[in-house]
Amino acid sequence: MQQQPIEVVLVKGREKSLLKRHPWVYEKAIAWVNGKPGMGDLVRIVGHDSRFLACCLLYTSDAADD
């Protein structure tokens, strides 16, 4: 059985930085997450309209606290 890809859905208008090749997605730009990603998981970044924007590895600055 194939697992559904984890998707990070951005707030409307927040895709502009990715389209300009900015390498990060900040928490305030995220509308919701489909799935339960873990550190290092590959996630799909999509716009509010479900348009594919990028794939990336999940990283959070909380990891620096470990």
PDB file as gemmi writes it, atoms N, CA and C in Angstrom:
CRYST1    1.000    1.000    1.000  90.00  90.00  90.00 P 1                      
ATOM      1  N   MET A   1       0.836  -1.185   0.000  1.00  0.00           N  
ATOM      2  CA  MET A   1       0.000   0.000   0.000  1.00  0.00           C  
ATOM      3  C   MET A   1       0.880   1.247   0.000  1.00  0.00           C  
ATOM      4  N   GLN A   2       0.607   2.162  -0.901  1.00  0.00           N  
ATOM      5  CA  GLN A   2       1.398   3.382  -1.014  1.00  0.00           C  
ATOM      6  C   GLN A   2       0.874   4.434  -0.045  1.00  0.00           C  
ATOM      7  N   GLN A   3       1.786   5.072   0.670  1.00  0.00           N  
ATOM      8  CA  GLN A   3       1.441   6.105   1.625  1.00  0.00           C  
ATOM      9  C   GLN A   3       1.158   7.409   0.892  1.00  0.00           C  
ATOM     10  N   GLN A   4       0.142   8.144   1.362  1.00  0.00           N  
ATOM     11  CA  GLN A   4      -0.161   9.451   0.793  1.00  0.00           C  
ATOM     12  C   GLN A   4       0.994  10.409   1.093  1.00  0.00           C  
ATOM     13  N   PRO A   5       1.365  11.256   0.140  1.00  0.00           N  
ATOM     14  CA  PRO A   5       2.443  12.215   0.421  1.00  0.00           C  
ATOM     15  C   PRO A   5       1.988  13.237   1.461  1.00  0.00           C  
ATOM     16  N   ILE A   6       2.912  13.655   2.290  1.00  0.00           N  
ATOM     17  CA  ILE A   6       2.627  14.701   3.267  1.00  0.00           C  
ATOM     18  C   ILE A   6       2.680  16.036   2.529  1.00  0.00           C  
ATOM     19  N   GLU A   7       1.640  16.838   2.716  1.00  0.00           N  
ATOM     20  CA  GLU A   7       1.583  18.136   2.040  1.00  0.00           C  
ATOM     21  C   GLU A   7       1.525  19.266   3.048  1.00  0.00           C  
ATOM     22  N   VAL A   8       2.307  20.285   2.790  1.00  0.00           N  
ATOM     23  CA  VAL A   8       2.262  21.529   3.552  1.00  0.00           C  
ATOM     24  C   VAL A   8       1.562  22.540   2.655  1.00  0.00           C  
ATOM     25  N   VAL A   9       0.416  23.028   3.112  1.00  0.00           N  
ATOM     26  CA  VAL A   9      -0.393  23.962   2.331  1.00  0.00           C  
ATOM     27  C   VAL A   9      -0.125  25.372   2.839  1.00  0.00           C  
ATOM     28  N   LEU A  10       0.222  26.257   1.913  1.00  0.00           N  
ATOM     29  CA  LEU A  10       0.565  27.625   2.286  1.00  0.00           C  
ATOM     30  C   LEU A  10      -0.650  28.541   2.317  1.00  0.00           C  
ATOM     31  N   VAL A  11      -0.552  29.572   3.123  1.00  0.00           N  
ATOM     32  CA  VAL A  11      -1.554  30.636   3.173  1.00  0.00           C  
ATOM     33  C   VAL A  11      -1.539  31.354   1.821  1.00  0.00           C  
ATOM     34  N   LYS A  12      -2.703  31.779   1.369  1.00  0.00           N  
ATOM     35  CA  LYS A  12      -2.801  32.490   0.096  1.00  0.00           C  
ATOM     36  C   LYS A  12      -1.841  33.680   0.078  1.00  0.00           C  
ATOM     37  N   GLY A  13      -1.055  33.784  -0.993  1.00  0.00           N  
ATOM     38  CA  GLY A  13      -0.103  34.870  -1.158  1.00  0.00           C  
ATOM     39  C   GLY A  13       1.288  34.566  -0.624  1.00  0.00           C  
ATOM     40  N   ARG A  14       1.421  33.532   0.199  1.00  0.00           N  
ATOM     41  CA  ARG A  14       2.721  33.216   0.795  1.00  0.00           C  
ATOM     42  C   ARG A  14       3.607  32.373  -0.117  1.00  0.00           C  
ATOM     43  N   GLU A  15       3.085  31.984  -1.274  1.00  0.00           N  
ATOM     44  CA  GLU A  15       3.897  31.210  -2.216  1.00  0.00           C  
ATOM     45  C   GLU A  15       4.882  32.087  -2.988  1.00  0.00           C  
ATOM     46  N   LYS A  16       4.695  33.388  -2.898  1.00  0.00           N  
ATOM     47  CA  LYS A  16       5.532  34.316  -3.677  1.00  0.00           C  
ATOM     48  C   LYS A  16       7.015  34.142  -3.386  1.00  0.00           C  
ATOM     49  N   SER A  17       7.379  33.946  -2.122  1.00  0.00           N  
ATOM     50  CA  SER A  17       8.807  33.813  -1.789  1.00  0.00           C  
ATOM     51  C   SER A  17       9.386  32.529  -2.383  1.00  0.00           C  
ATOM     52  N   LEU A  18       8.618  31.443  -2.377  1.00  0.00           N  
ATOM     53  CA  LEU A  18       9.102  30.200  -2.990  1.00  0.00           C  
ATOM     54  C   LEU A  18       9.263  30.362  -4.497  1.00  0.00           C  
ATOM     55  N   LEU A  19       8.336  31.054  -5.114  1.00  0.00           N  
ATOM     56  CA  LEU A  19       8.419  31.261  -6.560  1.00  0.00           C  
ATOM     57  C   LEU A  19       9.622  32.120  -6.941  1.00  0.00           C  
ATOM     58  N   LYS A  20      10.097  32.905  -5.968  1.00  0.00           N  
ATOM     59  CA  LYS A  20      11.315  33.708  -6.187  1.00  0.00           C  
ATOM     60  C   LYS A  20      12.553  32.947  -5.712  1.00  0.00           C  
ATOM     61  N   ARG A  21      12.391  31.645  -5.448  1.00  0.00           N  
ATOM     62  CA  ARG A  21      13.469  30.723  -5.050  1.00  0.00           C  
ATOM     63  C   ARG A  21      14.025  30.956  -3.645  1.00  0.00           C  
ATOM     64  N   HIS A  22      13.211  31.516  -2.763  1.00  0.00           N  
ATOM     65  CA  HIS A  22      13.619  31.624  -1.362  1.00  0.00           C  
ATOM     66  C   HIS A  22      13.616  30.209  -0.773  1.00  0.00           C  
ATOM     67  N   PRO A  23      14.658  29.809  -0.052  1.00  0.00           N  
ATOM     68  CA  PRO A  23      14.802  28.406   0.356  1.00  0.00           C  
ATOM     69  C   PRO A  23      14.020  27.975   1.590  1.00  0.00           C  
ATOM     70  N   TRP A  24      13.372  28.879   2.303  1.00  0.00           N  
ATOM     71  CA  TRP A  24      12.708  28.497   3.546  1.00  0.00           C  
ATOM     72  C   TRP A  24      11.220  28.785   3.483  1.00  0.00           C  
ATOM     73  N   VAL A  25      10.466  28.019   4.293  1.00  0.00           N  
ATOM     74  CA  VAL A  25       9.042  28.285   4.507  1.00  0.00           C  
ATOM     75  C   VAL A  25       8.880  28.518   6.006  1.00  0.00           C  
ATOM     76  N   TYR A  26       8.417  29.676   6.375  1.00  0.00           N  
ATOM     77  CA  TYR A  26       8.251  30.014   7.779  1.00  0.00           C  
ATOM     78  C   TYR A  26       6.885  29.559   8.296  1.00  0.00           C  
ATOM     79  N   GLU A  27       6.804  29.336   9.588  1.00  0.00           N  
ATOM     80  CA  GLU A  27       5.585  28.825  10.214  1.00  0.00           C  
ATOM     81  C   GLU A  27       4.357  29.678   9.891  1.00  0.00           C  
ATOM     82  N   LYS A  28       4.504  30.993   9.876  1.00  0.00           N  
ATOM     83  CA  LYS A  28       3.369  31.888   9.605  1.00  0.00           C  
ATOM     84  C   LYS A  28       2.845  31.743   8.180  1.00  0.00           C  
ATOM     85  N   ALA A  29       3.627  31.153   7.285  1.00  0.00           N  
ATOM     86  CA  ALA A  29       3.204  30.971   5.894  1.00  0.00           C  
ATOM     87  C   ALA A  29       2.386  29.700   5.710  1.00  0.00           C  
ATOM     88  N   ILE A  30       2.319  28.859   6.727  1.00  0.00           N  
ATOM     89  CA  ILE A  30       1.652  27.556   6.612  1.00  0.00           C  
ATOM     90  C   ILE A  30       0.205  27.658   7.074  1.00  0.00           C  
ATOM     91  N   ALA A  31      -0.719  27.293   6.174  1.00  0.00           N  
ATOM     92  CA  ALA A  31      -2.141  27.270   6.515  1.00  0.00           C  
ATOM     93  C   ALA A  31      -2.463  25.992   7.288  1.00  0.00           C  
ATOM     94  N   TRP A  32      -2.035  24.842   6.757  1.00  0.00           N  
ATOM     95  CA  TRP A  32      -2.220  23.559   7.434  1.00  0.00           C  
ATOM     96  C   TRP A  32      -1.300  22.514   6.823  1.00  0.00           C  
ATOM     97  N   VAL A  33      -1.217  21.384   7.501  1.00  0.00           N  
ATOM     98  CA  VAL A  33      -0.381  20.266   7.048  1.00  0.00           C  
ATOM     99  C   VAL A  33      -1.267  19.037   6.924  1.00  0.00           C  
ATOM    100  N   ASN A  34      -1.229  18.405   5.759  1.00  0.00           N  
ATOM    101  CA  ASN A  34      -1.945  17.145   5.540  1.00  0.00           C  
ATOM    102  C   ASN A  34      -0.997  16.003   5.868  1.00  0.00           C  
ATOM    103  N   GLY A  35      -1.220  15.338   6.977  1.00  0.00           N  
ATOM    104  CA  GLY A  35      -0.344  14.257   7.414  1.00  0.00           C  
ATOM    105  C   GLY A  35       0.400  14.660   8.669  1.00  0.00           C  
ATOM    106  N   LYS A  36       1.247  13.757   9.131  1.00  0.00           N  
ATOM    107  CA  LYS A  36       2.016  13.996  10.356  1.00  0.00           C  
ATOM    108  C   LYS A  36       3.493  13.810  10.050  1.00  0.00           C  
ATOM    109  N   PRO A  37       4.137  14.844   9.539  1.00  0.00           N  
ATOM    110  CA  PRO A  37       5.551  14.714   9.171  1.00  0.00           C  
ATOM    111  C   PRO A  37       6.456  14.658  10.396  1.00  0.00           C  
ATOM    112  N   GLY A  38       7.574  13.989  10.217  1.00  0.00           N  
ATOM    113  CA  GLY A  38       8.608  13.948  11.243  1.00  0.00           C  
ATOM    114  C   GLY A  38       9.867  14.602  10.709  1.00  0.00           C  
ATOM    115  N   MET A  39      10.798  14.858  11.597  1.00  0.00           N  
ATOM    116  CA  MET A  39      12.058  15.490  11.206  1.00  0.00           C  
ATOM    117  C   MET A  39      12.720  14.693  10.086  1.00  0.00           C  
ATOM    118  N   GLY A  40      13.087  15.360   9.014  1.00  0.00           N  
ATOM    119  CA  GLY A  40      13.761  14.714   7.894  1.00  0.00           C  
ATOM    120  C   GLY A  40      12.839  14.086   6.871  1.00  0.00           C  
ATOM    121  N   ASP A  41      11.512  14.138   7.092  1.00  0.00           N  
ATOM    122  CA  ASP A  41      10.572  13.595   6.107  1.00  0.00           C  
ATOM    123  C   ASP A  41      10.528  14.488   4.871  1.00  0.00           C  
ATOM    124  N   LEU A  42      10.296  13.875   3.737  1.00  0.00           N  
ATOM    125  CA  LEU A  42      10.115  14.605   2.491  1.00  0.00           C  
ATOM    126  C   LEU A  42       8.661  15.052   2.420  1.00  0.00           C  
ATOM    127  N   VAL A  43       8.434  16.343   2.212  1.00  0.00           N  
ATOM    128  CA  VAL A  43       7.076  16.876   2.131  1.00  0.00           C  
ATOM    129  C   VAL A  43       6.901  17.661   0.835  1.00  0.00           C  
ATOM    130  N   ARG A  44       5.671  17.702   0.368  1.00  0.00           N  
ATOM    131  CA  ARG A  44       5.314  18.508  -0.803  1.00  0.00           C  
ATOM    132  C   ARG A  44       4.797  19.850  -0.304  1.00  0.00           C  
ATOM    133  N   ILE A  45       5.277  20.914  -0.897  1.00  0.00           N  
ATOM    134  CA  ILE A  45       4.780  22.253  -0.582  1.00  0.00           C  
ATOM    135  C   ILE A  45       3.814  22.641  -1.699  1.00  0.00           C  
ATOM    136  N   VAL A  46       2.579  22.992  -1.304  1.00  0.00           N  
ATOM    137  CA  VAL A  46       1.573  23.377  -2.293  1.00  0.00           C  
ATOM    138  C   VAL A  46       0.959  24.716  -1.895  1.00  0.00           C  
ATOM    139  N   GLY A  47       0.470  25.431  -2.899  1.00  0.00           N  
ATOM    140  CA  GLY A  47      -0.218  26.689  -2.654  1.00  0.00           C  
ATOM    141  C   GLY A  47      -1.607  26.446  -2.099  1.00  0.00           C  
ATOM    142  N   HIS A  48      -2.285  27.503  -1.717  1.00  0.00           N  
ATOM    143  CA  HIS A  48      -3.645  27.385  -1.178  1.00  0.00           C  
ATOM    144  C   HIS A  48      -4.599  26.752  -2.192  1.00  0.00           C  
ATOM    145  N   ASP A  49      -4.232  26.823  -3.473  1.00  0.00           N  
ATOM    146  CA  ASP A  49      -5.051  26.267  -4.555  1.00  0.00           C  
ATOM    147  C   ASP A  49      -4.595  24.856  -4.950  1.00  0.00           C  
ATOM    148  N   SER A  50      -3.762  24.220  -4.121  1.00  0.00           N  
ATOM    149  CA  SER A  50      -3.230  22.862  -4.324  1.00  0.00           C  
ATOM    150  C   SER A  50      -2.192  22.769  -5.441  1.00  0.00           C  
ATOM    151  N   ARG A  51      -1.729  23.896  -5.943  1.00  0.00           N  
ATOM    152  CA  ARG A  51      -0.698  23.902  -6.989  1.00  0.00           C  
ATOM    153  C   ARG A  51       0.644  23.503  -6.381  1.00  0.00           C  
ATOM    154  N   PHE A  52       1.311  22.526  -7.012  1.00  0.00           N  
ATOM    155  CA  PHE A  52       2.610  22.080  -6.535  1.00  0.00           C  
ATOM    156  C   PHE A  52       3.631  23.205  -6.662  1.00  0.00           C  
ATOM    157  N   LEU A  53       4.412  23.413  -5.596  1.00  0.00           N  
ATOM    158  CA  LEU A  53       5.447  24.439  -5.604  1.00  0.00           C  
ATOM    159  C   LEU A  53       6.838  23.855  -5.409  1.00  0.00           C  
ATOM    160  N   ALA A  54       6.973  22.870  -4.532  1.00  0.00           N  
ATOM    161  CA  ALA A  54       8.305  22.328  -4.229  1.00  0.00           C  
ATOM    162  C   ALA A  54       8.197  21.063  -3.404  1.00  0.00           C  
ATOM    163  N   CYS A  55       9.291  20.332  -3.333  1.00  0.00           N  
ATOM    164  CA  CYS A  55       9.466  19.235  -2.385  1.00  0.00           C  
ATOM    165  C   CYS A  55      10.632  19.624  -1.493  1.00  0.00           C  
ATOM    166  N   CYS A  56      10.555  19.265  -0.243  1.00  0.00           N  
ATOM    167  CA  CYS A  56      11.670  19.597   0.646  1.00  0.00           C  
ATOM    168  C   CYS A  56      11.738  18.633   1.813  1.00  0.00           C  
ATOM    169  N   LEU A  57      12.851  18.651   2.495  1.00  0.00           N  
ATOM    170  CA  LEU A  57      13.015  17.880   3.718  1.00  0.00           C  
ATOM    171  C   LEU A  57      12.568  18.769   4.876  1.00  0.00           C  
ATOM    172  N   LEU A  58      11.791  18.172   5.776  1.00  0.00           N  
ATOM    173  CA  LEU A  58      11.279  18.922   6.908  1.00  0.00           C  
ATOM    174  C   LEU A  58      12.381  19.169   7.931  1.00  0.00           C  
ATOM    175  N   TYR A  59      12.482  20.410   8.358  1.00  0.00           N  
ATOM    176  CA  TYR A  59      13.438  20.805   9.390  1.00  0.00           C  
ATOM    177  C   TYR A  59      12.768  21.827  10.281  1.00  0.00           C  
ATOM    178  N   THR A  60      13.009  21.734  11.542  1.00  0.00           N  
ATOM    179  CA  THR A  60      12.500  22.736  12.466  1.00  0.00           C  
ATOM    180  C   THR A  60      13.636  23.197  13.362  1.00  0.00           C  
ATOM    181  N   SER A  61      13.609  24.445  13.729  1.00  0.00           N  
ATOM    182  CA  SER A  61      14.667  24.967  14.585  1.00  0.00           C  
ATOM    183  C   SER A  61      14.602  24.355  15.977  1.00  0.00           C  
ATOM    184  N   ASP A  62      13.499  23.705  16.324  1.00  0.00           N  
ATOM    185  CA  ASP A  62      13.400  23.022  17.620  1.00  0.00           C  
ATOM    186  C   ASP A  62      14.457  21.946  17.755  1.00  0.00           C  
ATOM    187  N   ALA A  63      14.941  21.413  16.649  1.00  0.00           N  
ATOM    188  CA  ALA A  63      15.954  20.357  16.682  1.00  0.00           C  
ATOM    189  C   ALA A  63      17.256  20.853  17.288  1.00  0.00           C  
ATOM    190  N   ALA A  64      17.494  22.140  17.181  1.00  0.00           N  
ATOM    191  CA  ALA A  64      18.723  22.704  17.735  1.00  0.00           C  
ATOM    192  C   ALA A  64      18.712  22.677  19.261  1.00  0.00           C  
ATOM    193  N   ASP A  65      17.520  22.518  19.852  1.00  0.00           N  
ATOM    194  CA  ASP A  65      17.405  22.480  21.300  1.00  0.00           C  
ATOM    195  C   ASP A  65      17.741  21.120  21.873  1.00  0.00           C  
ATOM    196  N   ASP A  66      17.849  20.081  21.032  1.00  0.00           N  
ATOM    197  CA  ASP A  66      18.109  18.722  21.522  1.00  0.00           C  
ATOM    198  C   ASP A  66      19.502  18.573  22.063  1.00  0.00           C  
TER     199      ASP A  66                                                      
END                                                                             
